[in-house]
Amino acid sequence: MRATLRGLRHSLRGRLLLGTLAWVVVSVLLAGWAMTDLFRQHITRQLAAELAIHQNQLIAAIAQNEQGLTTLRFEPTDPRLQLPYSGLYWQIDRLEPGAAPEAGVFRSRSLWDQTLHLPETTFPLNDGNGLQTLTDPRGLNLLALVRTVTPPEGSAIHRLIIAVDEAALTAPMSQFSMMLAIFLGVLALGLTAAAVVQLYVGLRPLSVLRARVGDVRAGKSGHIEGRFPTELQPLVDEFNAVLVSNSEIVQRARTQAGNLAHALKTPLSILANAAAREATPFSQLVSEQVGLAARQVEHHLARARAAAAVQTPGTRSEVLPVLQGLAKALSRLYADKGLHFDLSQVDAACGFRGGREDLQEMLGNLMENACKWAGHEVRLSVSAGAPDTIVLCVEDDGPGLPEDRREAIFQRGVRMDERVPGSGLGLAIVRDLATAYGGSVHAEASALGGLSVVLVLPGG
């Protein structure tokens, strides 16, 4: 539970939802309290008004006869006042200053042979319309309206009490509270559902934006496409501007790196040719160092290209066209062997999340190496690997390589056979580029009998 709440606090949608739910709960509770209190006041006023009607009837009925005795010309007509312990009662007490009240001079039949007793604090003669709490003969709570009057024919003071069972107030309040709780509960659920829908609809553009950014990262698009709400569109425009600016910076850096490499290759070639004309220890030393410098230039140029492509979002290259182009070129280069390039296991939907030149560099080195050793066939396969990766495999039907030597071929300057032309740099460049992209490369035995080189790269 704590982990769920912690997750909601770290989520924009969760924060908004928690805030909305808290406000809904507080609002419903306050509304329930206020409506219950208003209804209680209404019922109390209505009950007091009903009791006042009976009280006014008693006031109109009080009179004095010729002997000076208090009489009651008529009684209130409510049938409940005739039914013993019905819950509605009236009583008239005689009050004499300085003496104890004479309770029950007149009383309703509903009291039977009992009387209502008020605390002494109710003796003041000023009239009041507020309800007071009493106890009936059975010990139940009553709500009473008490008033003192003096008949116009005499000076005797009388106290008129009209009382009703407290259930007349509590029963409607209980029913109202139950109905109100159900109503407010349904209202709270409705408001919560509306808040969830509103949050889902309101924050949906953020989900769309995240998907568009994912497309850019996966290389499916070079910029964020689509129109977004007014609050998000400036952010999208700025992000697209950053993508364009970053792409231009990377392109200039790659161009400068290529220009630097070409500028170095020319003097290095001149030094290598000059050293090759002589057969002295010095010329041999120059040739070795020039070759080392050339390999270093190629190595760092490849890493710079890969690093630039990795940092450029939106870069994606189709694999199948690159393989077809390389197979066509290599079939001409090794026409004397009559090689067959098998592309039947290439998934055309797979793409490389990186630069096309780097993909050509890696596959070109792998395929050229396979062509050097293949007898008649080179098999190429491409498939989706782990999430967001592709697996490329280049196999040949050549003599293969012992397991203990397969790792060494990816080191710079190492050649599988000195009799075969090469610099020993191609597979090292493949590993450097693959590592720069977060991928890997390794060699294993092929089902064709030769060597199989497996290249894992980011894809989508």
C-alpha positions as CSV (number, residue, x, y, z in Angstrom):
1,M,0.0,0.0,0.0
2,R,2.8,2.4,0.9
3,A,4.6,1.6,-2.3
4,T,1.4,2.3,-4.3
5,L,1.0,5.7,-2.6
6,R,4.6,6.5,-3.1
7,G,4.2,5.7,-6.8
8,L,1.2,7.9,-7.0
9,R,3.0,10.8,-5.4
10,H,5.8,10.5,-8.0
11,S,3.2,10.5,-10.8
12,L,1.6,13.7,-12.2
13,R,-1.6,11.8,-12.8
14,G,-1.4,10.3,-9.4
15,R,-0.9,13.7,-7.7
16,L,-3.8,15.2,-9.5
17,L,-6.0,12.2,-8.7
18,L,-5.1,12.2,-5.0
19,G,-5.7,15.9,-4.8
20,T,-9.1,15.6,-6.6
21,L,-10.1,12.7,-4.4
22,A,-9.2,14.6,-1.2
23,W,-11.2,17.6,-2.3
24,V,-14.2,15.4,-3.3
25,V,-14.1,13.6,0.1
26,V,-13.8,16.9,2.1
27,S,-16.6,18.6,0.0
28,V,-18.9,15.6,0.4
29,L,-18.4,15.5,4.1
30,L,-18.9,19.2,4.5
31,A,-22.0,19.1,2.3
32,G,-23.4,16.2,4.3
33,W,-22.8,17.9,7.6
34,A,-24.3,21.2,6.4
35,M,-27.4,19.6,4.8
36,T,-28.0,17.4,7.9
37,D,-27.8,20.5,10.1
38,L,-30.1,22.4,7.9
39,F,-32.6,19.6,7.8
40,R,-32.5,19.2,11.6
41,Q,-33.2,22.9,12.0
42,H,-36.1,22.7,9.5
43,I,-37.6,19.6,11.3
44,T,-37.2,21.3,14.7
45,R,-38.9,24.5,13.5
46,Q,-41.7,22.5,11.9
47,L,-42.1,20.4,15.1
48,A,-42.2,23.6,17.2
49,A,-44.8,25.2,14.9
50,E,-47.0,22.1,15.3
51,L,-46.7,22.2,19.1
52,A,-47.4,25.9,19.1
53,I,-50.7,25.2,17.3
54,H,-51.8,22.9,20.1
55,Q,-50.5,25.4,22.7
56,N,-52.5,28.2,21.2
57,Q,-55.6,26.0,21.3
58,L,-55.0,25.5,25.1
59,I,-54.5,29.2,25.6
60,A,-57.9,29.9,23.9
61,A,-59.6,27.2,26.0
62,I,-58.4,28.5,29.5
63,A,-61.1,30.5,31.3
64,Q,-62.3,31.3,34.9
65,N,-65.8,30.7,36.2
66,E,-67.9,32.9,38.5
67,Q,-66.3,31.3,41.6
68,G,-62.8,32.3,40.4
69,L,-61.7,28.7,39.5
70,T,-59.8,28.0,36.3
71,T,-61.7,25.9,33.8
72,L,-61.0,24.5,30.3
73,R,-63.8,25.3,27.8
74,F,-62.6,22.6,25.3
75,E,-59.6,20.4,24.7
76,P,-57.3,20.1,21.6
77,T,-58.8,17.7,19.0
78,D,-55.7,15.7,17.9
79,P,-56.7,12.0,18.2
80,R,-53.2,11.2,19.6
81,L,-54.0,13.2,22.7
82,Q,-56.8,10.7,23.5
83,L,-54.6,7.6,23.2
84,P,-52.6,6.7,26.3
85,Y,-48.9,7.1,25.9
86,S,-49.2,8.0,22.2
87,G,-46.2,10.2,22.3
88,L,-48.1,13.6,22.2
89,Y,-49.1,15.2,25.5
90,W,-50.3,18.4,27.0
91,Q,-50.5,19.5,30.6
92,I,-51.5,22.7,32.5
93,D,-49.8,23.6,35.8
94,R,-50.8,26.2,38.4
95,L,-48.0,28.5,39.5
96,E,-48.1,30.4,42.8
97,P,-45.3,32.7,43.7
98,G,-43.4,31.4,46.7
99,A,-45.1,28.0,46.5
100,A,-44.4,24.7,44.7
101,P,-46.0,24.4,41.3
102,E,-49.3,22.4,41.2
103,A,-48.6,20.0,38.4
104,G,-51.3,18.5,36.2
105,V,-54.2,20.7,37.0
106,F,-55.4,19.8,33.6
107,R,-53.7,17.2,31.3
108,S,-54.3,15.1,28.2
109,R,-55.8,11.6,28.3
110,S,-52.6,10.4,26.6
111,L,-50.8,11.0,30.0
112,W,-53.2,8.6,31.7
113,D,-52.6,9.0,35.4
114,Q,-49.1,10.5,35.2
115,T,-47.8,14.0,35.0
116,L,-44.9,15.8,33.4
117,H,-42.3,17.3,35.7
118,L,-40.1,20.2,34.6
119,P,-36.9,21.3,36.3
120,E,-37.2,24.3,38.6
121,T,-35.2,26.4,36.1
122,T,-38.3,26.5,33.8
123,F,-40.4,28.4,36.4
124,P,-39.5,32.0,35.1
125,L,-42.7,33.7,33.9
126,N,-41.3,35.1,30.6
127,D,-42.6,33.3,27.5
128,G,-40.3,31.3,25.3
129,N,-40.8,29.3,22.1
130,G,-37.7,27.1,22.3
131,L,-38.0,23.4,22.7
132,Q,-36.9,21.8,26.0
133,T,-36.0,18.2,26.7
134,L,-38.2,16.3,29.2
135,T,-38.7,12.7,30.3
136,D,-42.1,11.1,30.0
137,P,-43.5,8.6,32.5
138,R,-41.9,5.7,30.7
139,G,-38.5,7.3,30.8
140,L,-38.4,8.3,27.1
141,N,-37.1,11.7,26.0
142,L,-39.6,14.3,25.0
143,L,-39.4,17.7,23.3
144,A,-41.6,20.2,25.0
145,L,-42.8,23.7,24.3
146,V,-43.4,25.5,27.6
147,R,-45.3,28.8,28.1
148,T,-46.7,30.7,31.0
149,V,-50.1,32.6,30.7
150,T,-52.5,34.5,32.9
151,P,-56.3,34.3,32.0
152,P,-57.8,37.7,31.4
153,E,-60.5,37.1,34.0
154,G,-58.1,36.5,36.9
155,S,-54.6,36.7,38.3
156,A,-53.7,33.1,38.5
157,I,-50.6,32.1,36.5
158,H,-50.6,28.8,34.5
159,R,-47.9,27.0,32.7
160,L,-48.8,25.2,29.5
161,I,-46.7,22.3,28.4
162,I,-47.0,20.6,25.0
163,A,-44.6,17.7,24.5
164,V,-43.9,15.1,21.8
165,D,-41.8,12.0,21.7
166,E,-38.2,12.8,20.6
167,A,-38.7,10.1,17.9
168,A,-40.7,12.6,16.0
169,L,-37.4,14.4,15.4
170,T,-34.9,11.5,15.4
171,A,-36.9,9.2,13.0
172,P,-37.0,11.7,10.1
173,M,-33.4,12.6,10.8
174,S,-32.3,8.9,10.6
175,Q,-34.2,8.4,7.3
176,F,-32.8,11.6,5.9
177,S,-29.3,10.8,6.9
178,M,-29.5,7.4,5.3
179,M,-30.9,8.7,2.0
180,L,-28.3,11.6,2.1
181,A,-25.5,9.2,2.7
182,I,-26.5,7.1,-0.3
183,F,-27.0,10.2,-2.5
184,L,-23.6,11.7,-1.5
185,G,-21.9,8.3,-1.9
186,V,-23.2,8.0,-5.5
187,L,-22.3,11.7,-6.0
188,A,-18.7,11.0,-4.7
189,L,-18.4,8.0,-7.0
190,G,-19.6,10.0,-10.0
191,L,-17.2,12.9,-9.2
192,T,-14.4,10.4,-8.9
193,A,-15.2,8.8,-12.2
194,A,-15.5,12.2,-13.8
195,A,-12.1,13.2,-12.4
196,V,-10.5,10.0,-13.6
197,V,-11.9,10.5,-17.1
198,Q,-10.9,14.1,-17.1
199,L,-7.4,13.2,-16.0
200,Y,-7.2,10.5,-18.7
201,V,-8.5,12.9,-21.4
202,G,-6.5,15.9,-20.2
203,L,-3.2,14.1,-19.9
204,R,-3.6,11.9,-23.0
205,P,-1.5,14.5,-25.1
206,L,1.4,13.7,-22.7
207,S,1.1,10.0,-23.6
208,V,1.0,10.9,-27.3
209,L,4.1,13.1,-26.8
210,R,5.9,10.4,-25.1
211,A,5.1,8.0,-27.9
212,R,6.3,10.6,-30.5
213,V,9.6,11.1,-28.5
214,G,10.0,7.3,-28.5
215,D,9.6,7.2,-32.3
216,V,12.4,9.8,-32.5
217,R,14.6,7.8,-30.2
218,A,13.9,4.6,-32.1
219,G,14.8,6.4,-35.4
220,K,11.3,6.1,-36.9
221,S,11.1,9.8,-37.2
222,G,13.5,12.8,-37.3
223,H,11.2,15.1,-35.3
224,I,8.0,15.1,-33.2
225,E,5.0,15.1,-35.5
226,G,1.4,16.2,-34.9
227,R,-0.4,19.0,-33.3
228,F,-0.6,19.3,-29.5
229,P,-2.6,21.5,-27.0
230,T,-1.6,25.1,-26.7
231,E,0.2,24.4,-23.4
232,L,2.4,21.7,-25.0
233,Q,2.9,23.0,-28.6
234,P,5.7,25.5,-27.6
235,L,7.6,22.7,-25.9
236,V,7.2,20.5,-29.0
237,D,8.4,23.3,-31.2
238,E,11.5,24.0,-29.1
239,F,12.3,20.3,-28.9
240,N,12.1,20.0,-32.7
241,A,14.3,23.0,-33.0
242,V,16.9,21.4,-30.7
243,L,16.8,18.2,-32.8
244,V,17.5,20.1,-36.0
245,S,20.3,22.1,-34.3
246,N,21.8,19.0,-32.8
247,S,21.7,17.2,-36.2
248,E,23.4,20.1,-37.9
249,I,26.2,20.2,-35.2
250,V,26.8,16.4,-35.5
251,Q,26.8,16.6,-39.3
252,R,29.4,19.4,-39.2
253,A,31.5,17.4,-36.7
254,R,31.4,14.3,-38.9
255,T,32.3,16.3,-41.9
256,Q,35.3,17.8,-40.1
257,A,36.4,14.4,-38.9
258,G,36.2,13.1,-42.4
259,N,38.2,16.0,-43.8
260,L,40.8,15.5,-41.1
261,A,41.1,11.8,-42.0
262,H,41.5,12.5,-45.7
263,A,44.0,15.2,-44.9
264,L,46.1,12.8,-42.9
265,K,45.8,9.9,-45.4
266,T,47.6,11.7,-48.2
267,P,50.8,12.4,-46.3
268,L,50.7,9.0,-44.7
269,S,50.4,7.4,-48.2
270,I,53.4,9.5,-49.4
271,L,55.5,8.4,-46.5
272,A,54.5,4.7,-46.9
273,N,55.3,4.8,-50.7
274,A,58.6,6.5,-50.0
275,A,59.6,4.0,-47.3
276,A,58.6,1.1,-49.6
277,R,61.2,2.1,-52.2
278,E,64.1,1.4,-49.8
279,A,65.0,-1.7,-47.9
280,T,66.7,-0.2,-44.9
281,P,65.9,-0.6,-41.2
282,F,64.8,3.1,-41.2
283,S,62.4,2.6,-44.0
284,Q,61.0,-0.5,-42.3
285,L,60.5,1.5,-39.1
286,V,58.8,4.3,-41.1
287,S,56.5,1.7,-42.8
288,E,55.5,0.2,-39.5
289,Q,54.7,3.6,-37.8
290,V,52.8,4.8,-40.9
291,G,50.7,1.7,-40.9
292,L,50.1,2.1,-37.1
293,A,49.1,5.8,-37.7
294,A,46.8,4.8,-40.5
295,R,45.1,2.2,-38.4
296,Q,44.7,4.7,-35.5
297,V,43.1,7.2,-37.9
298,E,40.6,4.7,-39.1
299,H,39.9,3.4,-35.6
300,H,39.2,6.8,-34.1
301,L,37.4,8.1,-37.1
302,A,35.0,5.1,-36.9
303,R,34.5,5.7,-33.2
304,A,33.8,9.4,-33.8
305,R,31.2,8.6,-36.4
306,A,29.5,6.1,-34.2
307,A,29.5,8.3,-31.2
308,A,28.0,11.1,-33.2
309,A,25.3,8.9,-34.7
310,V,24.4,7.5,-31.2
311,Q,23.9,11.0,-29.8
312,T,21.7,12.0,-32.8
313,P,18.0,11.0,-32.1
314,G,15.8,10.0,-35.0
315,T,18.6,8.2,-36.9
316,R,17.4,4.9,-38.5
317,S,18.7,2.9,-41.4
318,E,17.0,0.1,-43.2
319,V,19.1,-3.1,-43.2
320,L,17.9,-5.0,-46.3
321,P,18.9,-2.3,-48.9
322,V,22.4,-2.1,-47.4
323,L,22.8,-5.8,-47.5
324,Q,21.6,-6.0,-51.1
325,G,24.0,-3.2,-52.2
326,L,27.0,-4.8,-50.5
327,A,26.1,-8.3,-51.9
328,K,25.9,-6.8,-55.4
329,A,29.3,-5.0,-55.1
330,L,31.0,-8.0,-53.5
331,S,29.6,-10.5,-56.1
332,R,31.4,-8.4,-58.8
333,L,34.6,-8.1,-56.7
334,Y,34.8,-11.9,-56.1
335,A,33.3,-12.9,-59.5
336,D,36.0,-15.5,-59.9
337,K,34.6,-17.5,-57.0
338,G,31.0,-17.4,-58.2
339,L,29.7,-16.8,-54.7
340,H,26.0,-17.1,-53.8
341,F,24.6,-14.6,-51.3
342,D,21.6,-16.1,-49.5
343,L,19.3,-13.2,-48.2
344,S,16.3,-15.4,-47.6
345,Q,16.5,-15.1,-43.8
346,V,16.6,-11.3,-43.7
347,D,13.6,-9.7,-42.0
348,A,12.9,-6.6,-44.2
349,A,11.1,-4.9,-41.3
350,C,14.2,-4.7,-39.2
351,G,16.0,-1.4,-39.0
352,F,19.3,-0.2,-37.4
353,R,19.0,2.7,-35.0
354,G,22.1,4.5,-36.3
355,G,23.9,5.9,-39.3
356,R,23.8,4.2,-42.7
357,E,27.5,4.7,-43.3
358,D,28.3,3.0,-40.0
359,L,26.0,0.1,-40.9
360,Q,27.7,-0.2,-44.3
361,E,31.1,-0.1,-42.6
362,M,30.3,-2.9,-40.2
363,L,28.5,-5.2,-42.6
364,G,31.0,-4.4,-45.4
365,N,33.9,-5.6,-43.2
366,L,32.0,-8.7,-42.1
367,M,30.8,-9.7,-45.6
368,E,34.2,-9.0,-47.2
369,N,35.8,-11.2,-44.6
370,A,33.3,-13.9,-45.3
371,C,33.9,-13.6,-49.0
372,K,37.6,-14.1,-48.6
373,W,37.2,-17.5,-46.9
374,A,33.9,-18.7,-48.4
375,G,34.0,-21.6,-50.9
376,H,30.7,-21.0,-52.7
377,E,28.1,-19.5,-50.3
378,V,27.6,-16.6,-47.9
379,R,24.5,-16.6,-45.8
380,L,23.0,-13.5,-44.3
381,S,20.3,-13.4,-41.7
382,V,18.6,-10.5,-39.8
383,S,16.0,-10.9,-37.0
384,A,14.6,-9.0,-34.0
385,G,16.4,-9.9,-30.8
386,A,15.8,-8.6,-27.3
387,P,13.6,-5.5,-26.9
388,D,14.9,-2.7,-29.2
389,T,17.7,-4.8,-30.7
390,I,18.4,-6.7,-34.0
391,V,20.7,-9.7,-34.6
392,L,22.7,-9.8,-37.8
393,C,24.5,-13.0,-38.7
394,V,27.1,-13.4,-41.5
395,E,28.1,-17.0,-42.3
396,D,30.4,-18.7,-44.8
397,D,31.1,-22.2,-45.9
398,G,34.9,-21.8,-45.6
399,P,37.4,-23.7,-43.4
400,G,36.2,-22.0,-40.2
401,L,38.4,-21.1,-37.2
402,P,39.2,-22.9,-34.0
403,E,37.3,-21.8,-31.0
404,D,40.4,-20.6,-29.1
405,R,41.2,-18.1,-32.0
406,R,37.8,-16.7,-32.6
407,E,38.1,-13.9,-30.1
408,A,41.5,-12.8,-31.3
409,I,40.3,-11.8,-34.8
410,F,38.6,-8.7,-33.3
411,Q,41.9,-7.3,-32.0
412,R,43.5,-4.6,-34.1
413,G,46.2,-5.8,-36.4
414,V,45.4,-9.5,-36.0
415,R,44.8,-11.5,-39.2
416,M,43.4,-15.0,-39.5
417,D,46.0,-15.9,-42.2
418,E,48.9,-13.8,-43.2
419,R,48.7,-15.3,-46.7
420,V,45.3,-13.6,-47.3
421,P,45.5,-9.9,-48.1
422,G,44.3,-7.5,-45.4
423,S,45.3,-5.1,-42.7
424,G,43.8,-6.9,-39.7
425,L,41.8,-3.8,-38.9
426,G,38.3,-4.5,-40.4
427,L,36.9,-6.7,-37.6
428,A,38.4,-4.5,-34.9
429,I,36.6,-1.5,-36.4
430,V,33.4,-3.6,-36.4
431,R,33.7,-4.3,-32.7
432,D,34.6,-0.6,-31.9
433,L,31.5,0.6,-33.8
434,A,29.2,-2.1,-32.3
435,T,30.5,-1.2,-28.8
436,A,30.0,2.5,-29.4
437,Y,26.3,1.8,-30.3
438,G,25.9,-0.3,-27.2
439,G,25.9,-3.6,-29.2
440,S,28.3,-6.6,-29.4
441,V,29.9,-8.9,-31.9
442,H,31.3,-12.4,-31.5
443,A,32.2,-15.4,-33.7
444,E,31.0,-19.0,-33.6
445,A,30.8,-22.1,-35.7
446,S,28.5,-21.9,-38.7
447,A,26.0,-24.5,-39.9
448,L,27.6,-24.2,-43.3
449,G,30.9,-25.5,-41.9
450,G,32.8,-22.2,-41.8
451,L,32.7,-19.2,-39.5
452,S,29.6,-17.3,-38.3
453,V,29.9,-13.7,-37.0
454,V,26.9,-12.5,-35.0
455,L,26.4,-8.8,-34.7
456,V,23.9,-7.4,-32.1
457,L,22.9,-3.7,-32.6
458,P,20.1,-1.4,-31.4
459,G,17.2,-1.6,-33.7
460,G,13.5,-0.9,-34.1
